[in-house]
Amino acid sequence: MFLTVEGDAFNPDSLSTLARDYVEKANIGKRGACHMFRHTMATLMLEGGADIRFIQQMLGHSDLQSTQIYTHVSIRQLKQIHTATHPGAQIEKQQPGSARDRDGQEQADLLAALDEEADEE
C-alpha cells in the first residue's frame, strides 16, 4: 500500500521507523509510531460515536476485550458524560452549595489523577 522513494514496498519496520522519526521531530512530547496512529484513530472513532464492533473489525481484533483495552475514552469526554448523566451530578446541579462544595477537593484530586493518567498514555 505504501511505497518508498525508490518505489519499493515498505516493510513494517521501516514504516514504523519513519513514523517514529516524524513523531519525534514534531516535538509533541510523546513517543510512538504506527501504533500511536492506530490507537488515536480508534479512540477518535469511538469518541465520534462509532460502534466498538466496527472498530474491532477495523483493527482486526478477534476478541472484543482487546479492542476495549486498546481504545480508551478521553478524560474530557468522560467528564462530559459524567456531568450530563450521573445522578449525583444532576443533584449537584440543582442544589448550590451541596456536595460539590464539600467534596470539591476530593473531586479535584480525582480529576487531576485522571488527567495525569491520560498524559502518561
N, C-alpha and C positions, 0 to 999 in steps of 0.2 A: 504494500500500500504506500509506503514511503520510500523515496529514493535518495541516495547520497548525491553530492555534487558531481560524482563520477557516473551517476546513472545506475549504480548497483543498489540492490535491496539492502535496507538497514537490517542489521541483526539486532535482537533485543538489547544487548549490552551497549552497542554504540548509540542507539536511540536514547537509552536511559542516561548515558554519559552526556550526550548533547543537551538533553532536557535539564539535567543536574547543573551543567555549566551555566545555562541561561537563568536558572533559578538563583544561583549564587551571584551572577552578575546583576540581577535585578535588585539585590540587597534588600529583600523583604523580611529578613530576619528568620527565615525558615529554611530548613534543608529539605531536599526531596528531588524527585524526578518524575518519571511517568506515573508512578503510583500516586503521587500527590495530586496530579491532574485527574486521575481516575476517582480518587476519594472526593475531590472537590466537585466533580461532575455529579456523582451520586448524591452527595449532600445537597447541592443546589436543586437537583431534580426533586428530591424528597421534600425540601422546603417549598418548592413550587407547586406541590400537590400531586406529583407522580405517585402512582401506586407502587408500593415496595416490591410487589411481584414483578412489575415491569423492570424495575431497577435490577432485581435479582437476575432476570434473563439477560439484560444488557451486560452485566458483569460476568455472566457465565457461572454463577454460583449454583451448585446443585442443592444446597441446603439454605433455606431462608435465614437460619440463625447466622450464617456467615455474613449475609447482607446486613442484618440488623446490627451486628458488631461493626461492620465496615462503615456504615453510614451513620454518622452522629447527627443529632439535631442541634442546631446552633443555640447557644445560650440566649441570644437575642430573641429567637423565636420561642424558646422555652418560657422566657419571661412574659412574652406577649400572650401565649396560650394560657399560662397560669393566671394572669391578670384578667383575661377575658372569660375564663371558665371555672376556675376553682371556687367552690362555695365560700371558703374563708376570705378570698379576695373580694367576693361580692359583698360580704358583710362589712368588710373594712371600708369599701366604697360608700356604704350607706351610713356608717357611724363614724363621724370625725372624732379623733382623739381616742379611738379604741385600741385594739391590739396592735395596730400599726405603730403607734407611738411607744407602747410598752415593749414591743419586740423589735423595734427598729434596728437596734444594734445587731441583734441576732440575725435578722434578715440581711442586713448589710454585709455581715461576715460571711453568710452563706453565699450570697451573690458574688462577693469578692473571690471566694474559693472556687466557685463555678467558672468565673472569668479566668482565673489563673489556670484552671484545668484545661479550659479551651485554648489558652495561649500555648500550653505545653504540647498540644496535639499539632 
